[in-house]
């Protein structure tokens, strides 16, 4: 019997090995077969699931799937699906394919899309061409499509046809010259703005959907915009009592003025005798030289008694020729923000507005924000808002923090009262706006807005809620907010692993998940109902769960007072579940390195999970690797972990060519699927399929030692892989991009342990990088260098601590380089200036080092052009294959490519 079992085992092993050997290694040419899932949405009853499949480099195909039967309707080039609330209809767009789109763009012709609505029961369709946007009424009776204006329309005309389709009676109503429209939430009325040629017929109109009668609310030769209902942010339970007020802006451009003067129109009691109120910039209390601005948003307060609006300084247009004016930027040491920041933010700052409120019943205007307190948040509190003054703390060194003084702002008077000085971390207000939560020092403080009272609600906890393991040397952040209890007595906050319930009066602090810290499982609350702003502590709570060292994920149920109970907890990575609006059905993804994140459907207890998408069935044809967690210790004694990808044909005890890919914390990617896509990163599915081991370790950095910390961890990780027999000690390579581009560049100068190194967009000279500009934001790198990712320490500059900078600076160690390396950089990089890659190349070339610089003109921090992405993927793999697998070197590696032989320059 034993002999028989042994023979069967041998046969099974040989069969599996044979099947694995028959599978193809994944190559760049195969990437086009892989698709990602886009535009997912479920019907409210959970019976239908719509999603797009987008192949690499290809066009979307919309899939509309019947969940129960599995039947699928495929719509080529379909996108943006949405269902009616009654789940009877679906709407979507179709557009020309990519090839046709490019032809139209080159011919300077418009690329139009068509809107479609389909009856899910009969598959009857109605289409509208030249569609701009579409929407359903909440009651599921109507579908609207706003068309693009005709090509021959005057450029100043904004309006186009609005198609209103009665879904039950199949009746079409067309409203002409519409520029904005909106249903109220209860679907009793449709409001719209007309903007026609020569402004004839312009106005605000209201269509009563019960009898299809239209009411002209206001008309004039003027521009109307910013149409806003009073129920725009309301919950379903509030719909019946709202949707009876409208606000809109009315004005006209003035040639001599920079800003358009506007009036605010408010229409109330729409169901009865309509009442109109007007706020003008000449009204009592309105600041002189200001206008009501169309550059901010309008909104009603929760109680409908006030309208939030934006105001802006008026300016006179200057008429002058640019040929007569000097073009100079004056960089001054007293500037709040340096000129590069001002240049990047010019449009934002030009459109900046101050907030104000209009009290409808009292016909009263109140300004809320000003030059000192520029930011006043919206809130559901009927009387107060929270304002921020960051002026005292503006600094080039701010990175990852936004210090400010906090104020309570009275919306009825504009009075401002300081709450707290120098607050760096805030967690926001309660859903009703009565409380505001923030971190001060190591405490969590709740501010009672009505009582003007601050309470330390964390004082009775046995822990502090500041993340003391936060990796950057600035004020550590809190772990975050789970939510506010429905009884109004507590707030639930996150700790490292557990959830704590803190009484708002500061009297009690309770660990409600209990087991997280002991079992090193991170629990976080999940809200499945977007209509619910509060946490009902009398009902079971749904929690996500993540195992710190096991990497298991899943969901637990928590009844407060008891320990959490596992619903599902396994070796997968779960996506955030999406609940069908009116059914006990959840839609979610789960993935591993081997399993693409397809969608599944289940109920709220996660039983009987059913996969409903199969995006990449072709994967079964290819050799694929598998993942394994590896624990190791660095030279400083830090206990660390990494995730290792084994080759598809892995043989126990055999050492393989190895690539170490790293950044900061990487082991949480253990169950992440390796999607073959066109970009500038190594795809572990490809490298494992072709015989490589890939390792992604976690890194712990010491302040002031960014390079030496990384060197310690990466060499320790490599030694562990060699000791365990996975890595071939003579064939280990490194790859890193951006921040890890710096790390790879530094390691390059410190050891010859690695056979080759590929570094992308690397900061290479810490001293020049310190004073470089982050092109995308215009900010100087002082912040990221001192208190951000580089972690040199606050006040640690190249002049105060030169020895530290030289020790950690790759450019100071160029003569030590013994390893061949490849640099990737885009010339238009907005994060790490291209000159950083160039400095490393020039210095290494001057010292006779083996270096190749792949410079991509007009590319940013990551390659965006598909041809360039493919090019780098091919060259990077050829580079690793040559150095780590002894494959023949391609000609570009042997001789380079002279500029006159560059293929791109020969193309049309």
N, C-alpha and C positions, 0 to 999 in steps of 0.2 A: 504494500500500500504506500509506504514511504517512497519507494523507488518510483512508483507511478506518479505520485504528486510531484516529485523532483523533475521527472521528464516533462510533465505538463507545464511546470514553472519555466523550465528552460525554453520550451516551445513558445510560451507566452512572451518571454523576454525577447526572443529572436523575432517573433512576429511584430512586436511593438517597434523594435529597432529597425526592422525592414520597412514598416510603414513610415517611420520618421525619416528614414533615408530616402524614401521616394518623394518626400515633400520638397518643394523648391525653396532655395534661399531667397529671401526678400531683397529686391533691388529697387533702385530709384525709379526705374522704368515701370514698376508695378504700382507706384503710389496712386496713379490715376484711378485705380480700381477701388480705392478706399473712400468712403463717404462719412460725413459728420451729420448729426441730426440737428435741425434748426426749427425755429418757429413752432414749438410745441404748445398745444392747447387742448383741453378736454371739454367736451360738452357738459353743461351743468348737470345733466342726469347721469353722466359717466358712461353713456352707451357708445360714444364716439370719441376717437382720439385722432387729432390732426397733427401732422409733423412734416417737415421738409427733409429730403435727403439731398445733400450737396456734395458731389464727388470733388476730389481735389482737381482744381482747374476747370471744373465743369459747371453745369447749370442745375438749379434746384428742380426737384420733382416733388410736388405736394402729394402727400398720402393722406387719405381720409379713411380711417379704419373703423369698422364695426367691431367693438371690443368683444362681444359675445361670439359672433360667428367667425370673426377673423377676416371677413370680406374687406378688400381694399379697393378704393377708387384712386387712380393715379392721375394727377394733373401736371403735365409737362410745363415747366417754367412757372409753376404756381407758387404763391407766397402769401404771407400775412393772413392766415386763416382766423376767423372768429365765428362763434356760434350765437344764435339767439338764446335768450334766457329760457325759452321753452324747449330748446334743443331740437327744433324742427328744421332749422335752416342753418346753412353755413355760407359765409361769404369769403372771398379771396381775390387776389389780383393775379393776373398773368402778364408777363412782359416778354419782349423779344429776347432771344437767347443772346449769349455773350458775343458771338460772331456778328449777328445782325446789329446788336447795339453798337459795336465798334464801327461798323459801316455807316450807321446813321450819324454817329458823332463826327466821323471824318468828313461826312457830307454836310455837317452843320445842320442836321435835321433833328427835330425833337424826338426823344425816345419816350413814347407814350405807353401806358399800361391800360389794361382792360379790367374792370371790376365785374365780378360774377357773384350771383347768389343762387344757391341750389337748395331745392327741397330734398331733405335727406330721406324722405319716405317715398317720393316719386321720381327723384332725380331730374325733375323739371328745373330749367335754368332760365335766368334773365341776366343779360349782359349789358354793360355800359362802357363804351369805348372812351378813350381820352380821359381816364379817371384820375383824379388827384387824391381824394381821400373818401372813405366810406364809413358808415356806422349803422348800427341797429338801434331802434328804440328799445327801452328796457322791457316793455310789455310784449316784445316780439311781433308787433303788428306791422312795423315799417322798417324799410331799408333805405338809406339815403346815400347818394353818391354826388360829391361835388366834382364837377369836371374841370379840366384845365381850360383856360380861355382859348378861343380860336386863334390860330396863328396870325390871322389878319386883323386882330383886335388892336386898338391903339395901346401903346405901351403903358400909358398912365391909367388905363382902365384895369381895375383889379377884379371885377366880378366875372362870373361864369355861370353856366347852367347848373342848378341843383336838381337832381332827379330824386323824387320821392316815390317809392314803390310800395304799394299796399300788398303785403305778402299773401294775404288770404284771398282778396278779390282780384289780384293781378292787375290793379289799376295804377297807371303812371301819371303823376303830376309833375310838371316841370316848372320850376321857378327861375326866372332869368336874372342874370347879373348879380348873383349871390357871391359874397366874398367870405363870410363867416356864417356858421349856423350851429345850433345846439338844441337838442331835446332837453326838457327838464327831466329829472330822474323818474318822476311818476308817469311820464310819457303822455301827459295831457296836452302839451303845447310844444311847438317847434318855433324857436325864435331865429331870425336870420337878418343879416345886413345886406343891403343892396348897394353896389357901387357900379354905376353905369357911365356910359360915354357922356362927357361934358357935365357929369354929376346930376344929370336930369333923372329924377326919380329916386335919388339916394335917400336912404333912411333905414329905420329899424322897424321890422314887421314881426307880427306874432300870428302864427297859424294855430287855430283851435282844432285839434285833431279829432274832436268828437263830432263836429259838424262841418269841418273843413272851411270855416270862415276865417278871413284874414283881417287883422286890425293893424292899422298904421300907427305905431307908437310915436314916431317922430320922423319928419322928413325935411330935407333942406339941401341946398347945394353945398354939401360939406362931406368930409371924410369921416365915416363911422368905423370904429374898431374896438377890439377887446371886449367882445360880447361875453357876459358873465352871469350865470344863474346863481341864486342864493343857496342852491342845494348841491353845488359842485363837489363839495367834500363831505357830504352828509351820508349817514348810514341808512340802510333800508328801512329801519324802524322810524326814521325821520322823514321819509319821502312824502308821506301823505300830508304832512303839515307844512312842507316847504314847496319850492318851485313856484312861488307866487311873486318873486321879485327879480328884476333884471337890472344890470348896470352896463353902461357902455360909454365910450369916449367919443366925443364929437369935436371936430376942428378942421382947420385948413392950414396948409403951409403958407408962410409969408416969406417972400423972396429975400427980404432984408434981415430975417432972423434965422438963427441956426436951429432952434427948437420949434416944433409945431405947437402953437397954443391950443389947448383943448378945454372943453367943458366936460364935467362928469354928469351924465344923465342917469337917474335912478327911477325905475318904473315899479310901482307897488300895487297891490290889490288887483292883480291881473285878471282874476276870476270875476271881479265885480266892477265897480266904477274905477277905472285905471287912474292912478295918481302919479304925476311926474314931478320930480325935484331936480334942480340943477345947481351944481357947484361950479363956480367960475374962479379964475385966478384973481378976480377982483372982489371975491367974497370976503366977509369979515374974518380977520385972523390969518388970511393967506399971506405968506411972506412976499414982500415986494421983489421984483426981478426974478420970480420963480413962475413956473408953469406946471400944470397937471401933465405928467409925462406919459407918453405911450410906450416908453422903453421899459417900464415896470409892469407888474401884473396887478389886475384887479381881483379882489376876493371879498366875500361877505364874511363877517364874523359868524361863529356858530349860532348865536342867538338871532342873527339876521338884523341886528340893530345898527351895525356900522359897516362901512365899506372901507377896506384897506386899499390905499392907492399910493402912487409914486409921484413925487414932485422933483423938479430939476431946475437948476439955474438957467435963465434965458441968456443968450449971447447974440450979439450983432454979428452978422456975416462980414468978414473982411474981404474986400475986393482988391486984389493986387496980383501982379505977375510974379511967378516963382523965379523968373530970371532976374528980378530986381532984389530978391531977398536971399541972404546968406543961409546956406543949409549947414547948421552947426548944432551939435548936441553938447550942452554944457554939463560936464560931470562935476558935481560939487560935493565936497565932503559933508555938507550939512543936509544933503538930500535924504528924505525918509527912506526912499528906495532908489537904488542906483539906476542910472539911465537905461541900462539894458533891461531891467525889470519894467521900467516905465514904457519902453518901446514895445515889449511883448504884451503888456497889459493895456496898451493905448486904446484899443477898441472897447475893452471892458470898462476902463476908467472913463472913456468918453460917453459911454452909455450908463454910467453909474447914476442911480437915483436914490433919493431919501424917502423914507417911509412916512406915511401920514394916515390919518383916519377921518372919515366923515360920518358923523352921527346923524342918522336919517331923521329921527323924530325931532331932535333939537335943531336941525339944520345948522350943524356946528362943525367947523373944520379944526383939526388939531394936528400940529406937526409933531412927529415922534422922534425921528433921528436928525442929527445935525453933524457939523464938522467934528465935534468931539466924540459923540456916540453915533457912529455911522451905521451900526448894525442893530436892528431891533427885530427879534424873531416874531413870527406869527404864533398865536396860541389860542386855545379854546377858552381861556379865562375871559370872563365878560368885561374885565376892567383893566387888567395889567398885562404887560409884556416884559420880556427880559432883553435888556440892551447890553452891548459890549463896547468897551473903549479899549482898543489895542494900541493907541498912540504912544503911551508911555513905554511900551515894550518892543517897538519896532527895532529889528536888528538883523544884520546880515547873517548872524550866527543861528537864528531860529531855523530849526529843521525838525519836522515831525511834531512840533508843538506850536500852539497859538495862544500865548499868554495875553490876558486882558483883565480889566476891571469889570465887574458885573454890576448892572443897575436894574432897579425896578422902574418901569416906565408906566405912568398912568395915562391910559389912552383917552380919558375924558378931559385931562388938563395938560398933558405933555410933561408933567412934573417928573423929575428923575431923582431917584434916591439910590445911593451907592449901597450895594449888598455886600460885596467882598472885593478886596484888592488882590491882584496877581493870582488869577485862577488859570491854570494851564490845561486842566483836564475836566471836561464837562460830560455829563451823561443825559442831559436834557430834562424836559418837563414831563409831568404826569399827563395822561390823556385829557384830563379836564383843565390842565394848566394851573392847578392849585399849588403844586409843589415843583421845585426845581432842584435837581440833584447834581452835585459836583464834588470833585476831589480837592481837598486842601491839605497840604503836607501828606500824611499817610491816612487821613480820615476821610470818610464819606459824609458829606454835609447835605442835609435836606433843608431847603429854604421854603418856609411856609409863606406863600406870596401874600395872602390876605393879612396874616398876623405880623408880617415883617419880622419873622423869627427864624434863626438858624439853629439846627440841632445836629449834633454829631451822632448819627445813627449807627456807627460801627464801633462805638466805644465798648459795648458789652460783648463783642465778638472775640473769640480766642485767636483770631487771625486778622491780618490786615488785608485789604482788598486791592492793594497796589501790587502789580506784577514785579516782584523783586528780581526775577530772572530776565526781565526785559533786556535785550542785548545792547541797547545804545545808552551812552552816558548823558542822558538828560532826564527830566522828571519821569519816573516810571509811570505807565498808565494803569488805570484800574482794569480788572479782567472783563468788565462790561456789565451791561444791564440785561436782565432777563425780562422784567416787566413789573407792572404795578398791580397789586392785589385789588380785586373787584370790590372788596369791602372798604377800601379806602384807608386801611390801617397800616399797610406794609408795602415795602418794595422788595423784589426778589433780585439779587445780584449774583454774579458769577464769582467763584474763586477759581483756583487753578483747576481743580477737579469737580468740586461740589457747588451746589446752589445754596445760598443762604437767604433766609427771610429776615429782614430787618424792620423792626417797628418804626413807624415814622415819628413817634414821640421819643425814640431812643431807649425805650424801656427793655427791649428784648432783641436778641440776635440768635437765630436758630439755624443750624445746618440741617436742611430738609432732605438732602440726598444721602447723607450719613456715610456711605460706603466708598465714595469716590476717591478720597485721599488714600484710604487703606489699600484699595485694589488698583489704584492708579488708573482709574477710568474717568475720563472727562465727560461730565454731563452738561448738556445745554438744553434749554427749553425750546420747543417747537410750537408755533402757533399756526394751526391749519385753517383758521377762519379769519380772513382779512377784514371781516365786519366787526371782529372783537378786539377792542383796544386793551382790554384788561385781562388779567389772569384770574380765573375763578378757582380759588384755592379749595373750594368744597368739592370740586370735580377732579378726577384723575388727570394728571398732566402728562403730556407726551414729551419724552426727552430723547435727544440724540446721545449716543455713547461712543467714545473713542478710547481704545486701549493704548496707553502711552508706549508700552513696550511690545505688546502683541500686535498692534495695528489693526486689531479687530474693530469693526464698526457695526452699528445697529441702532435699535430703539428700545427704550425702557418705558414702563408706565410707573408713575409715582402718585400715590395717594398720600397727601401730607400727613405725617405722623407715623408712616410706615416706611420700610426700606423700598427702594426702587426694585421693580421686577422686570426681568428681561423679557421682551417680546420677541426680538430677533437680534442676535449678536454673533457675528461670524466673520470669516476671513474675506470680507469684501469691503469696498468703499461705497457707501450709500450716498446718493444725491438727495437734496432736500425734497421731501414729498410734496406733491401738489394734489389737493383734495378736490374732487368734483363738488361743485357748489351745492347741489341738492341731493347728493347720494353718498352712501358709505363706501366710496371708492377712492383709493389713493393711487397716484401715478408717480413713479420714481425711477431713477437709474441705479444700477449697481455695477461695479466693475472690479476687475483685477488686472494684473499685467496681461493676462491671457484673454480676458473677457472684455469686449468693447462695452462701453456704458449704454447698453440698450435700455429701453423703457419696459417697466413691469407694471402690472395692475394688481391690486390686492384690496382688502378692506382695512379698517383701522386697527385690526389686531394682527395684520401682516400674515395672515394664514392664506394658504393656497395662492402663492405668488405665481403670476402668469406673465411670461414674456410676451410683449405685443409688438416689438420691433426686431428686425434682424438686418441691421444696417450693412454688415460686412460678412456675408456668408463665405466669400472667397478666401477668407483667412484660413480656412481648413486645408487649403491647397499648399500652404507655406509652412516651412519649418519655423517654429516659434520657441522662444526660451521660456524660462520660469524664474520666479523671484524667491529669494531666501534672505532672511534677516541675519545680520552679523553684528554681534556685540564686540566692542574693543575698547581699549583704554589708551589715551594719549600719554605723552611723556610727562604731563603735569598731573596725571592721576585722574583726569576726568573720565567718567564712565560714559561712553558714547555708543551710538548705534548707526548702522547704515543698511541700505537695502541693496542687495546684489542680484544682478540679472545673470543667470547661467545660460550658456549657449544651448541652442536647440538640440545639439547632439552630445550634450554633456556626458562625460564618462567619469565615474567616481575615481578620484585619485589622480586625475590628469590635470596638469597646470596649463592654463590658456593665456593667450595674449589678452591684456586687460586694459580697459580705459577707465580712469577715475574722473567722474563728472561731479562737480560740487558747486555750492554757492554759500548757503548758511545751514539751515535745517532742511534736510532732504529726505530723512527716513519716513516722513509722513506720506511720501509718494509711493510707498511700498505697493499699494494696491492700485496705483494709477495705470490705466491702459496707455501703452505707448503707440499713439496714433501716427502712422506714417503721413506726414504732411510736408508741404514745401515751406521751409523756413531756414533759419541758420543755426539749428541745434542738432546734436547727434540724436538719432532716434534709436532707442535701445532695442526695439523690435528688429530693426534692420541689422544692427551689429551682432545681436545674439543669434539671429538667423544665419549669420555668416561666420560664426565660430569665436566670438569675443565674449569675455566676461566684462560686465560693466558694474561699477560700484559707485553708489552715491552716499557718502558719509555726512553725518552731522558735524558741525564745527562750533566750538566754543572759543570766543575771542576774548583776549585780555585788553583792557584799555591801554592805548599807547603801543600795542604790539599786534597790529592787524596782520602783517605778513608773517612774523615769526609764529603767531598762534596758528595760522593756517598751515605753515610748514610743519609744525609739530603734529597736527592732526592728520594731514595727508600722508606724511611719511609713516606715521604710526598705523594708519589704515592699510597702507601698502604692505608693511611688514606683517600685519595680521593675515592678510590674504595670502601672502607667500607662505607663512607658517601653517595655515590651514590647508594649503595645497591647491588653492584655486588659481592663483596668479602665477604666471611664468615670470620669475624675477628679472629676467633679461628683456622682457617685452611688455613694459607697463608704460602707458601714455596718459597724459592729462588733457582735459578740455574744460575751458571756462569762458564765460562771457560777461562783460561789464564788471561788476564787483568781483566776480571770480576770475575775470580777465586780469584784474590787478593781482589777485592771489597767484594765478598761474605764472604771471610775469615775475613775481617775486621769487617763487619756488624755483623757477628757471635759473635764477642767479645764485641759488644756495646749495643745490645738490645735483649730482649726476645720476641719481637713482632712477630717473625716468628716461625712457628711450627717445621720446619725442613729446612735444607740447604744442597744442593748438590754443591760441588765446584770441578772444574776440572783443572788440571795442574796449581795450584795456586802459584804465588809468595807469600810466607807467612811471610818471615822475611826480611824486607827491608834492614837491616844492612848486613846480609850475602849475600842477593841477589845483593846488590850494587857491590860486588866484585866477583860475579859469572861470569861465561863465558856463552855466548850464543853459545851453542855447534855447531849449524848449520853453523855459520859464524866465530866462534872463538873470536868474539869481547867481550870485557868486558862490563858489564851493566852500566858503568858510564854515557854513553850518554842517554840511555833510562830512567835512573833514574833522571837525572838532567834536560835535555831539551826535553825529549821524553815523552812517554806515562804516566810515573809516575809523571812527572811535579813538581819535588821538587824545581826546580829553578837552574839556572847556578851557579855553585860554592857551592851549598848547599849539603854538604857531611855529613856522620854520625859523623864526628869529629868536624866540624864547627857548626853544628846545631843539636846536639844530642837530644834536647828536642822535636824538630819537628819530628825526625825519631821515637823516642819512642812513641810519640802521635799517629802517623799514622801506627805503626807497629803492626800487629795482634799478634805477638809473645809476646809482652809486656802486653797483656791483657788476656792471657789464663785463669786466675782464674775467669774472668767475664762470661765465657761461660755457658749458661743455655739451649742451644738449641741442639738437636741431629743433627749430620751432617755426611755427606758421602763425602769422598775424592776419586777422580779418578786421577791416574797419571801413565804414561808409564815410564819404567825405562830408556829408551833411548831417552827421551825428549831432543830435540836440541834447545829448546827455554827457557823453565823453568826447571832447573835441578830437577831431581826426588827427591833429598834431601830436596827440599823445601816442598813438600807434606809430606815427612817423618818427618821433623821437627815439623810440625803442629800435625801430628798423635801422635808422641812420647810425645810431651808436653801435649796434651789434655789427652792422656791415663794416663800419670803420675799424672795428676790432677783429675783423676776419671771422665772424661767427656765421654758422650755417642758418640763415634766416630767409624766409620768403614772406613778402607783404602782399596780401590780396586786398587791394583798395578798390572799392566800388563807388564810382562817381554818383553823386546826388542821392545816395542811400543814407538812411537815418541810423538810429541806434540798433535797429534790427532790419535786416533786408526785407524789402516790401515787394520788389519786382519779382515776378515768378521765375523769369529766366535767370535772374541773379541767384535766387534761392536754390534753384536746381544746380546751377553752376557751383556754388559753394558746397552743397551737399556732396556732389561728385568729387570735387577736389579734396575735401576733408577726408572722405573715405579712402581715396587713393593715397593720401598722405599717411594715414594710419596703416593701411594695408602694406605700404612699402616698408615702413619702419618697424611695424610690429609683427607682420606676417611674411616678410621677405618677398613680397610680390614685386614684379618689375616696376620700376619708376616710369611714370608717363613723361613725355618730352618736356612739358611745362615745368616739372620739378627738376629736370636735368639742366635745362637751358633757359628757362623763363620764356616770356613772349614779348618780343620787341614791339614797340608802339605801332610801327608801320605794318606789322602783321596781325594786329589786333582785329579779330573777326568783326567786332561790333562796328568798327570804323569803315568796314567795307560794305555793311548792310545798307539797304535803302531806308 
